[in-house]
Amino acid sequence: MAQPKTDPLRDLEAQTQQSDSHFARGLQKGRPRQPREYRRRRGPARALLALSLALLVTGIVLPQGLLLAASLVTAGVAMYLLTPPYDSDHPDLPLCAPVRSA
């Protein structure tokens, strides 16, 4: 039984168009965009950072140690969410220390 002729590149293009239309449209226009897996949403982290700033100001105005501690913890969590992931396989990332040859 003969297989119907299919073009794997067209199948891949259709699948990419369905799964990540922004990425596919960027490739068509010549200005590629990062795939969905590599895009990071920073909105919740920024909102958490704003919340920690509000808690800090409130803790300073009303002398409350618990609010001050909560603001420091939420600021730490927000900064953890804002920093890019560390990958030891790619030493050219800005978080990695530069490699010096002796």
DSSP file (Angstrom, degrees, kcal/mol; ACC not computed):
  #  RESIDUE AA STRUCTURE BP1 BP2  ACC     N-H-->O    O-->H-N    N-H-->O    O-->H-N    TCO  KAPPA ALPHA  PHI   PSI    X-CA   Y-CA   Z-CA
    1    1 A M              0   0    0      0, 0.0     2,-0.2     0, 0.0     0, 0.0   0.000 360.0 360.0 360.0 129.7    0.0    0.0    0.0
    2    2 A A        -     0   0    0      1,-0.1     3,-0.0     3,-0.0     0, 0.0  -0.549 360.0-124.2 -83.4 140.6    1.5    3.3   -1.0
    3    3 A Q        -     0   0    0     -2,-0.2     2,-0.1     1,-0.1    -1,-0.1  -0.614  30.7-109.7 -79.5 139.5    1.8    6.2    1.4
    4    4 A P        -     0   0    0      0, 0.0     2,-0.5     0, 0.0    -1,-0.1  -0.453  40.9-101.3 -67.5 144.6    0.1    9.4    0.4
    5    5 A K        +     0   0    0     -2,-0.1     2,-0.4    -3,-0.0    -3,-0.0  -0.526  50.3 175.1 -72.5 120.5    2.7   12.1   -0.5
    6    6 A T        -     0   0    0     -2,-0.5     3,-0.1    -3,-0.0    -3,-0.0  -0.946  29.7-135.4-124.9 147.9    3.0   14.5    2.4
    7    7 A D     >  -     0   0    0     -2,-0.4     4,-2.1     1,-0.1     3,-0.3  -0.900  11.0-160.1-102.0 110.8    5.4   17.4    2.9
    8    8 A P  H  > S+     0   0    0      0, 0.0     4,-2.3     0, 0.0     5,-0.2   0.820  90.5  56.1 -63.5 -29.2    6.9   17.2    6.4
    9    9 A L  H  > S+     0   0    0      2,-0.2     4,-2.4     1,-0.2     5,-0.1   0.902 107.7  47.2 -69.9 -38.4    7.9   20.9    6.3
   10   10 A R  H  > S+     0   0    0     -3,-0.3     4,-2.5     2,-0.2    -1,-0.2   0.882 112.0  51.0 -68.2 -37.1    4.3   22.0    5.5
   11   11 A D  H  X S+     0   0    0     -4,-2.1     4,-2.2     2,-0.2    -2,-0.2   0.915 111.5  47.6 -64.0 -42.0    3.0   19.7    8.3
   12   12 A L  H  X S+     0   0    0     -4,-2.3     4,-2.5     2,-0.2    -2,-0.2   0.888 111.3  51.3 -65.7 -39.1    5.5   21.3   10.7
   13   13 A E  H  X S+     0   0    0     -4,-2.4     4,-2.5     2,-0.2    -2,-0.2   0.917 111.2  47.1 -64.7 -42.7    4.6   24.8    9.6
   14   14 A A  H  X S+     0   0    0     -4,-2.5     4,-1.8     2,-0.2    -2,-0.2   0.897 112.9  49.3 -65.3 -39.6    0.9   24.1   10.1
   15   15 A Q  H  X S+     0   0    0     -4,-2.2     4,-2.4     2,-0.2     5,-0.2   0.897 112.3  47.7 -67.4 -39.7    1.6   22.6   13.5
   16   16 A T  H  X S+     0   0    0     -4,-2.5     4,-2.8     2,-0.2     8,-0.3   0.898 109.3  53.8 -66.9 -40.0    3.7   25.6   14.5
   17   17 A Q  H  < S+     0   0    0     -4,-2.5    -1,-0.2     1,-0.2    -2,-0.2   0.881 113.2  43.6 -61.4 -37.9    1.1   28.0   13.3
   18   18 A Q  H  < S+     0   0    0     -4,-1.8     3,-0.3    -5,-0.2    -2,-0.2   0.895 119.5  40.2 -74.3 -40.4   -1.5   26.2   15.5
   19   19 A S  H  < S+     0   0    0     -4,-2.4     2,-0.2     1,-0.2    -2,-0.2   0.883 134.4  10.6 -81.4 -37.8    0.6   25.9   18.6
   20   20 A D     X  +     0   0    0     -4,-2.8     4,-1.9    -5,-0.2    -1,-0.2  -0.697  62.5 173.0-144.5  85.8    2.4   29.3   18.6
   21   21 A S  H  > S+     0   0    0     -3,-0.3     4,-2.6    -2,-0.2     5,-0.2   0.824  79.4  56.6 -68.4 -32.4    1.0   31.8   16.1
   22   22 A H  H  > S+     0   0    0      2,-0.2     4,-2.0     1,-0.2    -1,-0.2   0.907 109.0  46.9 -65.7 -40.7    3.1   34.7   17.3
   23   23 A F  H  > S+     0   0    0      2,-0.2     4,-1.8     1,-0.2    10,-0.3   0.923 114.1  47.1 -65.0 -45.2    6.3   32.8   16.7
   24   24 A A  H  X S+     0   0    0     -4,-1.9     4,-1.9    -8,-0.3    -2,-0.2   0.898 111.6  50.6 -65.9 -40.9    5.2   31.6   13.3
   25   25 A R  H  X S+     0   0    0     -4,-2.6     4,-1.9     1,-0.2     6,-0.2   0.881 108.4  53.1 -65.0 -37.8    4.1   35.1   12.3
   26   26 A G  H  X>S+     0   0    0     -4,-2.0     5,-1.6     1,-0.2     4,-0.9   0.875 107.9  50.5 -64.6 -37.7    7.4   36.5   13.4
   27   27 A L  H  <5S+     0   0    0     -4,-1.8     3,-0.3     1,-0.2    -1,-0.2   0.881 109.4  51.2 -66.7 -37.5    9.3   34.0   11.2
   28   28 A Q  H  <5S+     0   0    0     -4,-1.9    -2,-0.2     1,-0.2    -1,-0.2   0.864 112.1  46.5 -67.7 -35.4    7.1   35.0    8.2
   29   29 A K  H  <5S-     0   0    0     -4,-1.9    -1,-0.2    -5,-0.1    -2,-0.2   0.611 114.4-114.7 -82.9 -11.9    7.8   38.7    8.7
   30   30 A G  T  <5S+     0   0    0     -4,-0.9    -3,-0.2    -3,-0.3    -4,-0.1   0.535  91.2 100.8  89.4   6.3   11.6   38.1    9.1
   31   31 A R      < -     0   0    0     -5,-1.6    -2,-0.1    -6,-0.2    -3,-0.1  -0.777  65.4-152.7-121.6  85.1   11.6   39.3   12.8
   32   32 A P        -     0   0    0      0, 0.0     2,-0.3     0, 0.0    -9,-0.1  -0.187   6.1-156.3 -63.9 149.9   11.7   36.2   14.8
   33   33 A R        -     0   0    0    -10,-0.3     3,-0.1   -11,-0.1    -6,-0.1  -0.858  31.2 -89.7-119.9 155.5   10.2   36.1   18.3
   34   34 A Q        -     0   0    0     -2,-0.3     5,-0.1     1,-0.1    -8,-0.1  -0.366  49.2-105.2 -64.9 143.6   11.1   33.7   21.1
   35   35 A P    >>  -     0   0    0      0, 0.0     3,-1.5     0, 0.0     4,-0.8  -0.229  34.3-102.4 -63.5 161.6    9.0   30.5   21.2
   36   36 A R  G >4 S+     0   0    0      1,-0.3     3,-0.6     2,-0.2    -2,-0.1   0.813 119.1  60.9 -56.7 -34.2    6.4   30.2   23.9
   37   37 A E  G 34 S+     0   0    0      1,-0.2    -1,-0.3     3,-0.0    -3,-0.0   0.776 108.8  42.7 -66.9 -25.4    8.5   27.9   26.0
   38   38 A Y  G <4 S+     0   0    0     -3,-1.5     2,-0.3     2,-0.1    -1,-0.2   0.501  90.0 100.2-102.6  -5.4   11.2   30.6   26.4
   39   39 A R    <<  -     0   0    0     -4,-0.8     2,-0.4    -3,-0.6     0, 0.0  -0.621  59.5-153.5 -80.4 140.2    9.0   33.6   27.0
   40   40 A R        -     0   0    0     -2,-0.3     2,-0.6     2,-0.0    -2,-0.1  -0.930   8.8-138.8-117.2 138.7    8.7   34.6   30.6
   41   41 A R        +     0   0    0     -2,-0.4     4,-0.2     1,-0.1    -2,-0.0  -0.851  22.1 174.7 -95.7 121.1    5.8   36.5   32.1
   42   42 A R     >  +     0   0    0     -2,-0.6     4,-2.3     1,-0.1     5,-0.2   0.440  54.1  94.4-105.8  -1.4    7.1   39.1   34.6
   43   43 A G  H  > S+     0   0    0      1,-0.2     4,-2.3     2,-0.2     5,-0.2   0.931  86.7  45.9 -59.2 -50.4    3.7   40.7   35.4
   44   44 A P  H  > S+     0   0    0      0, 0.0     4,-2.1     0, 0.0    -1,-0.2   0.868 112.7  51.7 -62.3 -34.6    3.0   38.6   38.6
   45   45 A A  H  > S+     0   0    0     -4,-0.2     4,-1.9     2,-0.2    -2,-0.2   0.900 110.5  47.9 -69.2 -38.8    6.6   39.1   39.8
   46   46 A R  H  X S+     0   0    0     -4,-2.3     4,-2.2     2,-0.2    -1,-0.2   0.887 111.1  51.1 -67.8 -37.6    6.3   42.9   39.4
   47   47 A A  H  X S+     0   0    0     -4,-2.3     4,-2.2     2,-0.2    -2,-0.2   0.894 109.9  50.1 -65.2 -38.6    3.0   42.9   41.2
   48   48 A L  H  X S+     0   0    0     -4,-2.1     4,-2.1     2,-0.2    -2,-0.2   0.862 109.4  51.5 -66.8 -35.6    4.6   41.0   44.0
   49   49 A L  H  X S+     0   0    0     -4,-1.9     4,-1.9     2,-0.2    -2,-0.2   0.892 109.7  49.2 -67.7 -39.0    7.4   43.5   44.2
   50   50 A A  H  X S+     0   0    0     -4,-2.2     4,-2.2     2,-0.2    -2,-0.2   0.890 110.2  51.9 -65.3 -39.1    4.9   46.3   44.3
   51   51 A L  H  X S+     0   0    0     -4,-2.2     4,-2.5     1,-0.2    -2,-0.2   0.902 108.3  50.8 -63.0 -40.7    3.1   44.5   47.1
   52   52 A S  H  X S+     0   0    0     -4,-2.1     4,-2.2     1,-0.2    -1,-0.2   0.872 109.0  51.4 -66.8 -35.1    6.3   44.1   49.0
   53   53 A L  H  X S+     0   0    0     -4,-1.9     4,-2.4     2,-0.2    -1,-0.2   0.910 110.3  48.8 -66.5 -40.7    7.0   47.8   48.7
   54   54 A A  H  X S+     0   0    0     -4,-2.2     4,-2.4     1,-0.2    -2,-0.2   0.905 111.8  49.3 -64.4 -40.5    3.6   48.6   50.0
   55   55 A L  H  X S+     0   0    0     -4,-2.5     4,-2.5     2,-0.2    -1,-0.2   0.885 110.4  51.6 -64.3 -37.9    4.1   46.3   52.9
   56   56 A L  H  X S+     0   0    0     -4,-2.2     4,-1.7     2,-0.2    -2,-0.2   0.934 111.5  45.3 -65.3 -46.1    7.5   47.9   53.6
   57   57 A V  H  X S+     0   0    0     -4,-2.4     4,-2.7     1,-0.2     5,-0.2   0.920 114.9  48.4 -64.0 -42.8    6.1   51.4   53.7
   58   58 A T  H  X S+     0   0    0     -4,-2.4     4,-2.7     1,-0.2    -1,-0.2   0.896 110.5  51.6 -64.4 -39.2    3.1   50.3   55.9
   59   59 A G  H  <>S+     0   0    0     -4,-2.5     5,-1.5    -5,-0.2    -1,-0.2   0.808 112.6  46.0 -67.2 -29.2    5.5   48.5   58.2
   60   60 A I  H  <5S+     0   0    0     -4,-1.7    -2,-0.2     3,-0.2    -1,-0.2   0.906 114.7  45.7 -78.2 -43.0    7.6   51.6   58.6
   61   61 A V  H  <5S+     0   0    0     -4,-2.7    -2,-0.2     1,-0.2    -3,-0.2   0.958 122.1  37.6 -65.8 -50.6    4.7   54.0   59.1
   62   62 A L  T  <5S-     0   0    0     -4,-2.7     2,-2.3    -5,-0.2    -1,-0.2  -0.904 101.2-123.4 -96.5 112.5    3.0   51.7   61.6
   63   63 A P  T   5 +     0   0    0      0, 0.0     2,-0.5     0, 0.0    -3,-0.2  -0.282  56.0 150.1 -63.7  83.1    5.9   50.2   63.6
   64   64 A Q     >< -     0   0    0     -2,-2.3     4,-1.7    -5,-1.5     5,-0.1  -0.957  34.5-166.8-121.0 114.3    5.1   46.6   62.8
   65   65 A G  H  > S+     0   0    0     -2,-0.5     4,-2.5     1,-0.2     5,-0.2   0.832  89.3  58.4 -67.7 -32.6    7.9   44.1   62.7
   66   66 A L  H  > S+     0   0    0      2,-0.2     4,-2.4     1,-0.2    -1,-0.2   0.895 106.4  47.8 -66.4 -39.4    5.7   41.4   61.1
   67   67 A L  H  > S+     0   0    0      2,-0.2     4,-2.2     1,-0.2    -1,-0.2   0.889 111.6  50.8 -67.0 -38.8    4.9   43.7   58.2
   68   68 A L  H  X S+     0   0    0     -4,-1.7     4,-1.9     2,-0.2    -2,-0.2   0.921 112.3  46.3 -63.7 -43.4    8.6   44.5   57.7
   69   69 A A  H  X S+     0   0    0     -4,-2.5     4,-2.1     1,-0.2    -2,-0.2   0.908 112.3  50.5 -65.9 -41.7    9.5   40.8   57.8
   70   70 A A  H  X S+     0   0    0     -4,-2.4     4,-2.5     1,-0.2    -1,-0.2   0.874 108.7  52.7 -64.7 -36.2    6.7   40.0   55.3
   71   71 A S  H  X S+     0   0    0     -4,-2.2     4,-2.1     1,-0.2    -1,-0.2   0.895 109.2  48.8 -67.2 -38.2    7.8   42.7   53.0
   72   72 A L  H  X S+     0   0    0     -4,-1.9     4,-1.9     2,-0.2    -2,-0.2   0.890 112.4  48.3 -67.7 -38.4   11.4   41.4   52.9
   73   73 A V  H  X S+     0   0    0     -4,-2.1     4,-2.2     2,-0.2    -2,-0.2   0.934 112.9  46.7 -67.5 -45.6   10.3   37.9   52.2
   74   74 A T  H  X S+     0   0    0     -4,-2.5     4,-2.4     1,-0.2    -2,-0.2   0.856 110.6  53.8 -67.1 -32.8    7.9   38.9   49.4
   75   75 A A  H  X S+     0   0    0     -4,-2.1     4,-2.3    -5,-0.2    -1,-0.2   0.897 108.8  49.6 -65.2 -39.2   10.7   41.1   47.9
   76   76 A G  H  X S+     0   0    0     -4,-1.9     4,-1.9     2,-0.2    -2,-0.2   0.904 111.5  47.7 -65.0 -41.3   13.0   38.1   47.9
   77   77 A V  H  X S+     0   0    0     -4,-2.2     4,-1.9     2,-0.2    -2,-0.2   0.911 112.1  50.4 -65.7 -41.8   10.4   35.9   46.2
   78   78 A A  H  X S+     0   0    0     -4,-2.4     4,-1.6     1,-0.2    -2,-0.2   0.904 110.5  48.7 -64.2 -41.1    9.7   38.6   43.6
   79   79 A M  H  X S+     0   0    0     -4,-2.3     4,-1.6     1,-0.2    -1,-0.2   0.855 108.2  54.6 -68.6 -32.9   13.4   39.0   42.9
   80   80 A Y  H  < S+     0   0    0     -4,-1.9    -1,-0.2     1,-0.2    -2,-0.2   0.898 110.1  47.1 -63.5 -39.4   13.8   35.3   42.5
   81   81 A L  H  < S+     0   0    0     -4,-1.9    -2,-0.2     1,-0.2    -1,-0.2   0.783 112.0  51.1 -73.0 -26.3   11.0   35.3   40.0
   82   82 A L  H  < S+     0   0    0     -4,-1.6    -1,-0.2    -5,-0.1    -2,-0.2   0.758  90.0  90.1 -83.2 -25.3   12.5   38.3   38.1
   83   83 A T  S  < S-     0   0    0     -4,-1.6     3,-0.1    -5,-0.1     0, 0.0  -0.461  84.1-111.5 -74.9 144.1   16.0   36.9   37.7
   84   84 A P        -     0   0    0      0, 0.0    -1,-0.1     0, 0.0     2,-0.1  -0.350  42.4 -91.1 -69.9 155.5   16.7   34.8   34.5
   85   85 A P        -     0   0    0      0, 0.0     2,-0.4     0, 0.0    10,-0.1  -0.385  38.7-122.3 -68.0 144.0   17.4   31.1   35.0
   86   86 A Y        -     0   0    0     -3,-0.1     2,-0.5    -2,-0.1    -3,-0.0  -0.739  28.5-175.8 -88.2 130.3   21.0   30.1   35.5
   87   87 A D    >   -     0   0    0     -2,-0.4     3,-1.3     3,-0.3     6,-0.2  -0.961  16.9-162.8-130.3 114.0   22.3   27.6   33.0
   88   88 A S  T 3  S+     0   0    0     -2,-0.5    -1,-0.1     1,-0.3    -2,-0.0   0.671  89.0  66.7 -71.2 -15.3   25.8   26.2   33.5
   89   89 A D  T 3  S+     0   0    0      1,-0.2    -1,-0.3     2,-0.1    -2,-0.0   0.702 100.7  51.6 -76.3 -18.3   25.9   25.0   29.9
   90   90 A H    X   +     0   0    0     -3,-1.3     3,-1.4     1,-0.1    -3,-0.3  -0.804  62.1 175.5-119.8  88.5   25.8   28.6   28.7
   91   91 A P  T 3  S+     0   0    0      0, 0.0    -1,-0.1     0, 0.0     8,-0.1   0.551  70.2  76.6 -72.6  -3.9   28.6   30.6   30.4
   92   92 A D  T 3   +     0   0    0      6,-0.1    -2,-0.0     3,-0.1     0, 0.0   0.422  66.7 114.5 -87.0   4.1   27.8   33.7   28.3
   93   93 A L  S X  S-     0   0    0     -3,-1.4     3,-1.3    -6,-0.2    -7,-0.0  -0.432  78.9-118.1 -69.4 149.7   24.7   34.5   30.4
   94   94 A P  T 3  S+     0   0    0      0, 0.0    -1,-0.1     0, 0.0    -2,-0.0   0.722 110.0  60.4 -65.6 -20.1   25.0   37.8   32.3
   95   95 A L  T 3  S+     0   0    0    -10,-0.1     2,-0.2     2,-0.1    -9,-0.1   0.714  88.7  87.7 -79.6 -18.6   24.7   36.0   35.7
   96   96 A C  S <  S-     0   0    0     -3,-1.3     3,-0.1    -6,-0.2    -8,-0.0  -0.545  85.3-114.1 -82.4 144.2   27.7   33.9   35.2
   97   97 A A        -     0   0    0     -2,-0.2    -1,-0.1     1,-0.1    -4,-0.1  -0.507  40.8 -99.5 -71.6 143.4   31.1   35.2   36.2
   98   98 A P        -     0   0    0      0, 0.0     2,-0.5     0, 0.0    -1,-0.1  -0.376  35.6-119.1 -65.6 143.0   33.5   35.7   33.2
   99   99 A V        -     0   0    0     -8,-0.1     2,-0.5    -3,-0.1    -3,-0.0  -0.725  28.3-160.0 -86.4 124.4   36.0   32.9   32.7
  100  100 A R        -     0   0    0     -2,-0.5     2,-0.4     2,-0.0    -1,-0.0  -0.899   7.9-142.7-108.4 130.7   39.6   34.2   33.0
  101  101 A S              0   0    0     -2,-0.5    -2,-0.0     1,-0.1     0, 0.0  -0.754 360.0 360.0 -92.6 139.1   42.4   32.2   31.5
  102  102 A A              0   0    0     -2,-0.4    -1,-0.1     0, 0.0    -2,-0.0   0.455 360.0 360.0 -88.3 360.0   45.6   32.1   33.5
